[in-house]
Amino acid sequence: MSSWQQPDIELVITEDVRQALAEDIGSGDITAELIPAETMAEARIITRDDGVICGRLWVNEVFQQVDARVSVEWHVQDGDNAAANTVLFTLKGPARALLTGERTALNFLQLLSGTSTRCAEYAHLVEGTGVKLLDTRKTIPGLRRAQKFAVKTGGCHNHRVGLYDAFLIKENHIAACGGIAESVTTARTLHPGKPVEVEVESLAEFDIALKSQADIIMLDNFSLDDMATAVAINKANPAHQAKLEASGGITDSTLRAIAETGVDYISIGTLTKDCKAIDLSMRLTMEKPA
Protein backbone atom coordinates (compact mmCIF):
# COMPACT_ATOMS: atom_id res chain seq x y z
CA MET A 1 0.00 0.00 0.00
CA SER A 2 2.73 2.46 0.90
CA SER A 3 4.30 4.68 -1.74
CA TRP A 4 7.61 4.43 0.11
CA GLN A 5 10.21 2.69 -2.00
CA GLN A 6 13.15 0.78 -0.56
CA PRO A 7 16.00 2.40 -2.58
CA ASP A 8 16.12 5.29 -0.09
CA ILE A 9 16.83 2.84 2.73
CA GLU A 10 20.58 3.51 2.59
CA LEU A 11 20.02 7.14 3.58
CA VAL A 12 17.68 6.02 6.35
CA ILE A 13 20.23 3.54 7.70
CA THR A 14 23.07 6.06 7.68
CA GLU A 15 21.03 8.53 9.70
CA ASP A 16 19.58 5.89 12.06
CA VAL A 17 23.07 4.71 12.91
CA ARG A 18 24.55 8.19 13.19
CA GLN A 19 21.94 9.20 15.75
CA ALA A 20 22.19 5.94 17.69
CA LEU A 21 25.97 6.14 17.95
CA ALA A 22 25.86 9.79 19.01
CA GLU A 23 23.37 8.85 21.71
CA ASP A 24 25.56 6.01 23.00
CA ILE A 25 29.11 7.24 22.53
CA GLY A 26 28.67 10.94 23.24
CA SER A 27 32.08 12.47 23.92
CA GLY A 28 33.79 9.06 23.77
CA ASP A 29 33.75 5.46 25.01
CA ILE A 30 35.79 5.86 28.17
CA THR A 31 35.61 2.16 29.06
CA ALA A 32 37.05 1.11 25.71
CA GLU A 33 40.01 3.41 26.44
CA LEU A 34 41.16 0.83 29.00
CA ILE A 35 42.25 -1.34 26.06
CA PRO A 36 45.41 -0.42 24.13
CA ALA A 37 44.48 1.12 20.77
CA GLU A 38 46.56 -1.39 18.81
CA THR A 39 44.87 -4.46 20.36
CA MET A 40 42.99 -6.56 17.81
CA ALA A 41 40.15 -8.98 18.53
CA GLU A 42 37.56 -11.28 17.04
CA ALA A 43 33.95 -11.71 18.14
CA ARG A 44 31.00 -14.04 17.51
CA ILE A 45 27.43 -12.83 17.79
CA ILE A 46 25.00 -15.56 18.85
CA THR A 47 21.23 -15.59 19.07
CA ARG A 48 19.77 -17.10 22.24
CA ASP A 49 16.28 -17.24 20.74
CA ASP A 50 14.74 -18.70 17.60
CA GLY A 51 13.88 -15.89 15.21
CA VAL A 52 13.66 -14.42 11.74
CA ILE A 53 16.78 -12.34 11.25
CA CYS A 54 16.63 -8.73 10.11
CA GLY A 55 19.04 -5.82 10.41
CA ARG A 56 22.24 -6.79 8.63
CA LEU A 57 22.52 -3.42 6.88
CA TRP A 58 22.23 -1.52 10.17
CA VAL A 59 24.88 -3.70 11.81
CA ASN A 60 27.26 -3.21 8.88
CA GLU A 61 26.76 0.55 9.02
CA VAL A 62 27.43 0.68 12.76
CA PHE A 63 30.90 -0.78 12.39
CA GLN A 64 31.57 1.21 9.22
CA GLN A 65 30.92 4.42 11.16
CA VAL A 66 32.76 3.32 14.31
CA ASP A 67 35.89 2.06 12.53
CA ALA A 68 36.06 1.04 8.87
CA ARG A 69 38.83 -1.45 9.72
CA VAL A 70 36.27 -3.77 11.31
CA SER A 71 35.30 -6.65 9.03
CA VAL A 72 31.84 -8.21 9.35
CA GLU A 73 31.24 -11.76 8.11
CA TRP A 74 27.63 -12.87 8.05
CA HIS A 75 26.50 -16.48 8.33
CA VAL A 76 22.78 -15.72 7.78
CA GLN A 77 20.69 -13.58 5.45
CA ASP A 78 17.87 -11.19 6.35
CA GLY A 79 14.69 -13.28 6.36
CA ASP A 80 16.44 -16.48 7.47
CA ASN A 81 14.98 -18.49 10.33
CA ALA A 82 17.79 -18.87 12.84
CA ALA A 83 17.61 -21.39 15.68
CA ALA A 84 18.75 -20.52 19.18
CA ASN A 85 22.53 -20.70 19.65
CA THR A 86 23.22 -19.97 15.97
CA VAL A 87 26.27 -17.81 15.25
CA LEU A 88 24.81 -14.97 13.18
CA PHE A 89 28.00 -13.14 12.25
CA THR A 90 31.62 -12.69 13.23
CA LEU A 91 33.70 -9.56 13.63
CA LYS A 92 37.38 -8.88 13.33
CA GLY A 93 39.20 -5.64 14.01
CA PRO A 94 40.36 -3.26 16.75
CA ALA A 95 39.05 -4.45 20.10
CA ARG A 96 38.02 -0.93 21.05
CA ALA A 97 35.84 -0.61 17.96
CA LEU A 98 34.19 -4.00 18.46
CA LEU A 99 33.22 -3.12 22.01
CA THR A 100 32.15 0.44 21.21
CA GLY A 101 29.85 -0.69 18.41
CA GLU A 102 28.51 -3.79 20.14
CA ARG A 103 25.45 -2.42 21.90
CA THR A 104 24.25 -0.18 19.08
CA ALA A 105 24.64 -2.97 16.52
CA LEU A 106 22.86 -5.51 18.70
CA ASN A 107 20.10 -3.05 19.58
CA PHE A 108 19.23 -2.67 15.90
CA LEU A 109 19.53 -6.39 15.20
CA GLN A 110 17.49 -7.58 18.17
CA LEU A 111 14.68 -5.06 17.61
CA LEU A 112 14.38 -5.58 13.88
CA SER A 113 14.66 -9.35 14.20
CA GLY A 114 11.99 -9.27 16.89
CA THR A 115 9.75 -7.30 14.54
CA SER A 116 10.31 -9.62 11.59
CA THR A 117 9.79 -12.66 13.81
CA ARG A 118 6.40 -11.35 15.03
CA CYS A 119 5.40 -10.58 11.43
CA ALA A 120 6.38 -14.05 10.24
CA GLU A 121 4.27 -15.61 12.99
CA TYR A 122 1.22 -13.57 11.99
CA ALA A 123 1.77 -14.13 8.26
CA HIS A 124 1.80 -17.87 8.90
CA LEU A 125 -1.60 -17.66 10.61
CA VAL A 126 -3.30 -16.31 7.46
CA GLU A 127 -1.37 -18.35 4.93
CA GLY A 128 -3.52 -19.32 1.95
CA THR A 129 -6.26 -16.71 2.52
CA GLY A 130 -4.84 -14.07 0.17
CA VAL A 131 -5.17 -11.28 2.74
CA LYS A 132 -2.30 -8.84 3.23
CA LEU A 133 -1.28 -7.98 6.79
CA LEU A 134 -0.36 -4.32 7.22
CA ASP A 135 1.66 -2.49 9.82
CA THR A 136 0.56 0.87 11.30
CA ARG A 137 2.16 4.11 12.52
CA LYS A 138 2.52 2.57 16.00
CA THR A 139 6.29 2.38 15.73
CA ILE A 140 9.26 3.33 17.89
CA PRO A 141 9.89 7.07 17.36
CA GLY A 142 12.78 7.61 14.97
CA LEU A 143 12.83 4.00 13.78
CA ARG A 144 9.67 3.81 11.67
CA ARG A 145 11.35 3.02 8.38
CA ALA A 146 13.65 0.50 10.02
CA GLN A 147 10.67 -1.31 11.52
CA LYS A 148 8.75 -1.14 8.26
CA PHE A 149 11.75 -2.75 6.55
CA ALA A 150 11.56 -5.51 9.17
CA VAL A 151 7.81 -5.92 8.60
CA LYS A 152 8.44 -6.72 4.93
CA THR A 153 11.33 -9.01 5.84
CA GLY A 154 8.93 -10.98 8.03
CA GLY A 155 6.42 -11.44 5.22
CA CYS A 156 3.90 -8.69 5.98
CA HIS A 157 3.25 -5.37 4.22
CA ASN A 158 3.56 -1.64 4.81
CA HIS A 159 0.64 0.71 5.28
CA ARG A 160 1.34 4.42 4.69
CA VAL A 161 4.68 5.63 6.01
CA GLY A 162 3.32 8.75 7.66
CA LEU A 163 0.76 11.50 7.43
CA TYR A 164 2.04 12.74 4.09
CA ASP A 165 1.81 9.87 1.60
CA ALA A 166 -1.83 8.78 1.88
CA PHE A 167 -5.12 9.96 3.37
CA LEU A 168 -6.65 8.07 6.29
CA ILE A 169 -9.85 9.88 7.13
CA LYS A 170 -11.05 8.99 10.64
CA GLU A 171 -13.98 9.92 12.84
CA ASN A 172 -12.64 13.31 13.93
CA HIS A 173 -11.64 14.26 10.39
CA ILE A 174 -15.12 13.35 9.18
CA ALA A 175 -16.78 15.43 11.92
CA ALA A 176 -14.57 18.44 11.19
CA CYS A 177 -15.14 18.23 7.43
CA GLY A 178 -18.90 17.78 7.60
CA GLY A 179 -19.22 14.17 6.55
CA ILE A 180 -17.66 11.24 4.74
CA ALA A 181 -18.55 12.34 1.21
CA GLU A 182 -17.32 15.88 1.88
CA SER A 183 -14.02 14.54 3.29
CA VAL A 184 -13.37 12.35 0.26
CA THR A 185 -14.20 15.14 -2.20
CA THR A 186 -11.90 17.58 -0.41
CA ALA A 187 -9.08 15.02 -0.29
CA ARG A 188 -9.31 14.46 -4.04
CA THR A 189 -9.18 18.20 -4.62
CA LEU A 190 -6.25 18.88 -2.30
CA HIS A 191 -3.96 16.04 -3.38
CA PRO A 192 -5.08 14.32 -6.58
CA GLY A 193 -3.51 10.90 -6.98
CA LYS A 194 -2.94 10.28 -3.27
CA PRO A 195 -4.73 7.16 -1.95
CA VAL A 196 -7.86 8.01 0.00
CA GLU A 197 -8.87 5.70 2.83
CA VAL A 198 -11.88 6.21 5.07
CA GLU A 199 -12.45 4.59 8.47
CA VAL A 200 -16.06 3.54 9.12
CA GLU A 201 -17.72 2.14 12.22
CA SER A 202 -20.99 0.77 10.82
CA LEU A 203 -22.50 -0.64 7.65
CA ALA A 204 -24.39 2.63 7.17
CA GLU A 205 -21.11 4.56 7.14
CA PHE A 206 -19.60 1.89 4.90
CA ASP A 207 -22.37 2.47 2.35
CA ILE A 208 -21.62 6.21 2.29
CA ALA A 209 -17.87 5.63 1.92
CA LEU A 210 -18.45 3.18 -0.92
CA LYS A 211 -20.76 5.61 -2.74
CA SER A 212 -18.11 8.32 -2.22
CA GLN A 213 -15.68 6.04 -4.09
CA ALA A 214 -13.00 5.92 -1.42
CA ASP A 215 -10.04 3.84 -2.57
CA ILE A 216 -9.86 1.91 0.69
CA ILE A 217 -12.45 1.51 3.42
CA MET A 218 -11.29 0.56 6.91
CA LEU A 219 -13.82 -1.54 8.80
CA ASP A 220 -13.12 -0.51 12.38
CA ASN A 221 -14.13 -3.08 15.02
CA PHE A 222 -16.71 -4.72 12.72
CA SER A 223 -18.16 -8.06 13.71
CA LEU A 224 -17.31 -11.00 11.47
CA ASP A 225 -20.87 -11.01 10.09
CA ASP A 226 -20.72 -7.30 9.25
CA MET A 227 -17.32 -7.72 7.62
CA ALA A 228 -18.68 -10.50 5.43
CA THR A 229 -21.66 -8.35 4.56
CA ALA A 230 -19.43 -5.42 3.60
CA VAL A 231 -17.32 -7.72 1.40
CA ALA A 232 -20.45 -8.97 -0.38
CA ILE A 233 -21.84 -5.46 -0.91
CA ASN A 234 -18.51 -4.26 -2.24
CA LYS A 235 -18.20 -7.13 -4.72
CA ALA A 236 -21.75 -6.56 -5.99
CA ASN A 237 -21.34 -2.80 -6.43
CA PRO A 238 -21.24 -2.04 -10.17
CA ALA A 239 -20.09 1.57 -9.84
CA HIS A 240 -17.00 1.13 -7.68
CA GLN A 241 -15.18 -1.55 -5.71
CA ALA A 242 -12.96 -0.39 -2.89
CA LYS A 243 -10.23 -2.30 -1.12
CA LEU A 244 -11.43 -3.34 2.33
CA GLU A 245 -9.27 -3.26 5.44
CA ALA A 246 -10.14 -4.73 8.84
CA SER A 247 -8.78 -3.05 11.94
CA GLY A 248 -9.30 -2.77 15.66
CA GLY A 249 -8.58 -5.17 18.52
CA ILE A 250 -7.22 -7.91 16.27
CA THR A 251 -5.26 -10.71 17.96
CA ASP A 252 -3.59 -13.91 16.83
CA SER A 253 -6.68 -15.84 17.94
CA THR A 254 -9.09 -13.80 15.79
CA LEU A 255 -6.84 -13.19 12.80
CA ARG A 256 -7.67 -16.25 10.70
CA ALA A 257 -11.43 -15.82 10.98
CA ILE A 258 -11.15 -12.16 9.95
CA ALA A 259 -8.99 -13.09 6.96
CA GLU A 260 -11.57 -15.64 5.86
CA THR A 261 -14.29 -12.97 5.56
CA GLY A 262 -12.63 -11.91 2.31
CA VAL A 263 -11.22 -8.51 3.30
CA ASP A 264 -8.18 -7.38 1.33
CA TYR A 265 -6.11 -6.10 4.23
CA ILE A 266 -5.82 -6.43 7.99
CA SER A 267 -3.90 -3.72 9.83
CA ILE A 268 -2.32 -4.70 13.14
CA GLY A 269 -0.48 -2.34 15.48
CA THR A 270 1.08 -5.18 17.43
CA LEU A 271 3.37 -6.02 14.50
CA THR A 272 5.59 -3.12 15.53
CA LYS A 273 4.52 -1.82 18.93
CA ASP A 274 4.43 -5.06 20.93
CA CYS A 275 7.26 -7.04 19.37
CA LYS A 276 9.73 -8.78 21.69
CA ALA A 277 13.39 -8.23 20.84
CA ILE A 278 15.32 -11.45 20.38
CA ASP A 279 18.14 -12.18 22.83
CA LEU A 280 21.65 -11.79 21.40
CA SER A 281 25.11 -11.99 22.90
CA MET A 282 28.64 -11.22 21.76
CA ARG A 283 31.67 -13.35 22.68
CA LEU A 284 35.01 -11.56 22.31
CA THR A 285 38.37 -13.27 21.75
CA MET A 286 41.57 -11.25 21.91
CA GLU A 287 43.95 -11.81 19.02
CA LYS A 288 47.23 -13.33 20.10
CA PRO A 289 50.34 -11.18 19.47
CA ALA A 290 52.50 -12.31 16.52
C-alpha positions as CSV (number, residue, x, y, z in Angstrom):
1,M,0.0,0.0,0.0
2,S,2.7,2.5,0.9
3,S,4.3,4.7,-1.7
4,W,7.6,4.4,0.1
5,Q,10.2,2.7,-2.0
6,Q,13.1,0.8,-0.6
7,P,16.0,2.4,-2.6
8,D,16.1,5.3,-0.1
9,I,16.8,2.8,2.7
10,E,20.6,3.5,2.6
11,L,20.0,7.1,3.6
12,V,17.7,6.0,6.4
13,I,20.2,3.5,7.7
14,T,23.1,6.1,7.7
15,E,21.0,8.5,9.7
16,D,19.6,5.9,12.1
17,V,23.1,4.7,12.9
18,R,24.5,8.2,13.2
19,Q,21.9,9.2,15.7
20,A,22.2,5.9,17.7
21,L,26.0,6.1,17.9
22,A,25.9,9.8,19.0
23,E,23.4,8.8,21.7
24,D,25.6,6.0,23.0
25,I,29.1,7.2,22.5
26,G,28.7,10.9,23.2
27,S,32.1,12.5,23.9
28,G,33.8,9.1,23.8
29,D,33.8,5.5,25.0
30,I,35.8,5.9,28.2
31,T,35.6,2.2,29.1
32,A,37.1,1.1,25.7
33,E,40.0,3.4,26.4
34,L,41.2,0.8,29.0
35,I,42.3,-1.3,26.1
36,P,45.4,-0.4,24.1
37,A,44.5,1.1,20.8
38,E,46.6,-1.4,18.8
39,T,44.9,-4.5,20.4
40,M,43.0,-6.6,17.8
41,A,40.2,-9.0,18.5
42,E,37.6,-11.3,17.0
43,A,34.0,-11.7,18.1
44,R,31.0,-14.0,17.5
45,I,27.4,-12.8,17.8
46,I,25.0,-15.6,18.9
47,T,21.2,-15.6,19.1
48,R,19.8,-17.1,22.2
49,D,16.3,-17.2,20.7
50,D,14.7,-18.7,17.6
51,G,13.9,-15.9,15.2
52,V,13.7,-14.4,11.7
53,I,16.8,-12.3,11.3
54,C,16.6,-8.7,10.1
55,G,19.0,-5.8,10.4
56,R,22.2,-6.8,8.6
57,L,22.5,-3.4,6.9
58,W,22.2,-1.5,10.2
59,V,24.9,-3.7,11.8
60,N,27.3,-3.2,8.9
61,E,26.8,0.5,9.0
62,V,27.4,0.7,12.8
63,F,30.9,-0.8,12.4
64,Q,31.6,1.2,9.2
65,Q,30.9,4.4,11.2
66,V,32.8,3.3,14.3
67,D,35.9,2.1,12.5
68,A,36.1,1.0,8.9
69,R,38.8,-1.4,9.7
70,V,36.3,-3.8,11.3
71,S,35.3,-6.7,9.0
72,V,31.8,-8.2,9.3
73,E,31.2,-11.8,8.1
74,W,27.6,-12.9,8.0
75,H,26.5,-16.5,8.3
76,V,22.8,-15.7,7.8
77,Q,20.7,-13.6,5.5
78,D,17.9,-11.2,6.3
79,G,14.7,-13.3,6.4
80,D,16.4,-16.5,7.5
81,N,15.0,-18.5,10.3
82,A,17.8,-18.9,12.8
83,A,17.6,-21.4,15.7
84,A,18.7,-20.5,19.2
85,N,22.5,-20.7,19.6
86,T,23.2,-20.0,16.0
87,V,26.3,-17.8,15.2
88,L,24.8,-15.0,13.2
89,F,28.0,-13.1,12.3
90,T,31.6,-12.7,13.2
91,L,33.7,-9.6,13.6
92,K,37.4,-8.9,13.3
93,G,39.2,-5.6,14.0
94,P,40.4,-3.3,16.7
95,A,39.1,-4.4,20.1
96,R,38.0,-0.9,21.1
97,A,35.8,-0.6,18.0
98,L,34.2,-4.0,18.5
99,L,33.2,-3.1,22.0
100,T,32.2,0.4,21.2
101,G,29.8,-0.7,18.4
102,E,28.5,-3.8,20.1
103,R,25.5,-2.4,21.9
104,T,24.3,-0.2,19.1
105,A,24.6,-3.0,16.5
106,L,22.9,-5.5,18.7
107,N,20.1,-3.0,19.6
108,F,19.2,-2.7,15.9
109,L,19.5,-6.4,15.2
110,Q,17.5,-7.6,18.2
111,L,14.7,-5.1,17.6
112,L,14.4,-5.6,13.9
113,S,14.7,-9.4,14.2
114,G,12.0,-9.3,16.9
115,T,9.7,-7.3,14.5
116,S,10.3,-9.6,11.6
117,T,9.8,-12.7,13.8
118,R,6.4,-11.4,15.0
119,C,5.4,-10.6,11.4
120,A,6.4,-14.1,10.2
121,E,4.3,-15.6,13.0
122,Y,1.2,-13.6,12.0
123,A,1.8,-14.1,8.3
124,H,1.8,-17.9,8.9
125,L,-1.6,-17.7,10.6
126,V,-3.3,-16.3,7.5
127,E,-1.4,-18.3,4.9
128,G,-3.5,-19.3,1.9
129,T,-6.3,-16.7,2.5
130,G,-4.8,-14.1,0.2
131,V,-5.2,-11.3,2.7
132,K,-2.3,-8.8,3.2
133,L,-1.3,-8.0,6.8
134,L,-0.4,-4.3,7.2
135,D,1.7,-2.5,9.8
136,T,0.6,0.9,11.3
137,R,2.2,4.1,12.5
138,K,2.5,2.6,16.0
139,T,6.3,2.4,15.7
140,I,9.3,3.3,17.9
141,P,9.9,7.1,17.4
142,G,12.8,7.6,15.0
143,L,12.8,4.0,13.8
144,R,9.7,3.8,11.7
145,R,11.4,3.0,8.4
146,A,13.7,0.5,10.0
147,Q,10.7,-1.3,11.5
148,K,8.8,-1.1,8.3
149,F,11.7,-2.7,6.5
150,A,11.6,-5.5,9.2
151,V,7.8,-5.9,8.6
152,K,8.4,-6.7,4.9
153,T,11.3,-9.0,5.8
154,G,8.9,-11.0,8.0
155,G,6.4,-11.4,5.2
156,C,3.9,-8.7,6.0
157,H,3.3,-5.4,4.2
158,N,3.6,-1.6,4.8
159,H,0.6,0.7,5.3
160,R,1.3,4.4,4.7
161,V,4.7,5.6,6.0
162,G,3.3,8.8,7.7
163,L,0.8,11.5,7.4
164,Y,2.0,12.7,4.1
165,D,1.8,9.9,1.6
166,A,-1.8,8.8,1.9
167,F,-5.1,10.0,3.4
168,L,-6.6,8.1,6.3
169,I,-9.9,9.9,7.1
170,K,-11.0,9.0,10.6
171,E,-14.0,9.9,12.8
172,N,-12.6,13.3,13.9
173,H,-11.6,14.3,10.4
174,I,-15.1,13.3,9.2
175,A,-16.8,15.4,11.9
176,A,-14.6,18.4,11.2
177,C,-15.1,18.2,7.4
178,G,-18.9,17.8,7.6
179,G,-19.2,14.2,6.6
180,I,-17.7,11.2,4.7
181,A,-18.6,12.3,1.2
182,E,-17.3,15.9,1.9
183,S,-14.0,14.5,3.3
184,V,-13.4,12.3,0.3
185,T,-14.2,15.1,-2.2
186,T,-11.9,17.6,-0.4
187,A,-9.1,15.0,-0.3
188,R,-9.3,14.5,-4.0
189,T,-9.2,18.2,-4.6
190,L,-6.2,18.9,-2.3
191,H,-4.0,16.0,-3.4
192,P,-5.1,14.3,-6.6
193,G,-3.5,10.9,-7.0
194,K,-2.9,10.3,-3.3
195,P,-4.7,7.2,-2.0
196,V,-7.9,8.0,0.0
197,E,-8.9,5.7,2.8
198,V,-11.9,6.2,5.1
199,E,-12.4,4.6,8.5
200,V,-16.1,3.5,9.1
201,E,-17.7,2.1,12.2
202,S,-21.0,0.8,10.8
203,L,-22.5,-0.6,7.6
204,A,-24.4,2.6,7.2
205,E,-21.1,4.6,7.1
206,F,-19.6,1.9,4.9
207,D,-22.4,2.5,2.4
208,I,-21.6,6.2,2.3
209,A,-17.9,5.6,1.9
210,L,-18.5,3.2,-0.9
211,K,-20.8,5.6,-2.7
212,S,-18.1,8.3,-2.2
213,Q,-15.7,6.0,-4.1
214,A,-13.0,5.9,-1.4
215,D,-10.0,3.8,-2.6
216,I,-9.9,1.9,0.7
217,I,-12.4,1.5,3.4
218,M,-11.3,0.6,6.9
219,L,-13.8,-1.5,8.8
220,D,-13.1,-0.5,12.4
221,N,-14.1,-3.1,15.0
222,F,-16.7,-4.7,12.7
223,S,-18.2,-8.1,13.7
224,L,-17.3,-11.0,11.5
225,D,-20.9,-11.0,10.1
226,D,-20.7,-7.3,9.3
227,M,-17.3,-7.7,7.6
228,A,-18.7,-10.5,5.4
229,T,-21.7,-8.3,4.6
230,A,-19.4,-5.4,3.6
231,V,-17.3,-7.7,1.4
232,A,-20.5,-9.0,-0.4
233,I,-21.8,-5.5,-0.9
234,N,-18.5,-4.3,-2.2
235,K,-18.2,-7.1,-4.7
236,A,-21.7,-6.6,-6.0
237,N,-21.3,-2.8,-6.4
238,P,-21.2,-2.0,-10.2
239,A,-20.1,1.6,-9.8
240,H,-17.0,1.1,-7.7
241,Q,-15.2,-1.5,-5.7
242,A,-13.0,-0.4,-2.9
243,K,-10.2,-2.3,-1.1
244,L,-11.4,-3.3,2.3
245,E,-9.3,-3.3,5.4
246,A,-10.1,-4.7,8.8
247,S,-8.8,-3.0,11.9
248,G,-9.3,-2.8,15.7
249,G,-8.6,-5.2,18.5
250,I,-7.2,-7.9,16.3
251,T,-5.3,-10.7,18.0
252,D,-3.6,-13.9,16.8
253,S,-6.7,-15.8,17.9
254,T,-9.1,-13.8,15.8
255,L,-6.8,-13.2,12.8
256,R,-7.7,-16.2,10.7
257,A,-11.4,-15.8,11.0
258,I,-11.1,-12.2,10.0
259,A,-9.0,-13.1,7.0
260,E,-11.6,-15.6,5.9
261,T,-14.3,-13.0,5.6
262,G,-12.6,-11.9,2.3
263,V,-11.2,-8.5,3.3
264,D,-8.2,-7.4,1.3
265,Y,-6.1,-6.1,4.2
266,I,-5.8,-6.4,8.0
267,S,-3.9,-3.7,9.8
268,I,-2.3,-4.7,13.1
269,G,-0.5,-2.3,15.5
270,T,1.1,-5.2,17.4
271,L,3.4,-6.0,14.5
272,T,5.6,-3.1,15.5
273,K,4.5,-1.8,18.9
274,D,4.4,-5.1,20.9
275,C,7.3,-7.0,19.4
276,K,9.7,-8.8,21.7
277,A,13.4,-8.2,20.8
278,I,15.3,-11.5,20.4
279,D,18.1,-12.2,22.8
280,L,21.7,-11.8,21.4
281,S,25.1,-12.0,22.9
282,M,28.6,-11.2,21.8
283,R,31.7,-13.3,22.7
284,L,35.0,-11.6,22.3
285,T,38.4,-13.3,21.8
286,M,41.6,-11.3,21.9
287,E,43.9,-11.8,19.0
288,K,47.2,-13.3,20.1
289,P,50.3,-11.2,19.5
290,A,52.5,-12.3,16.5
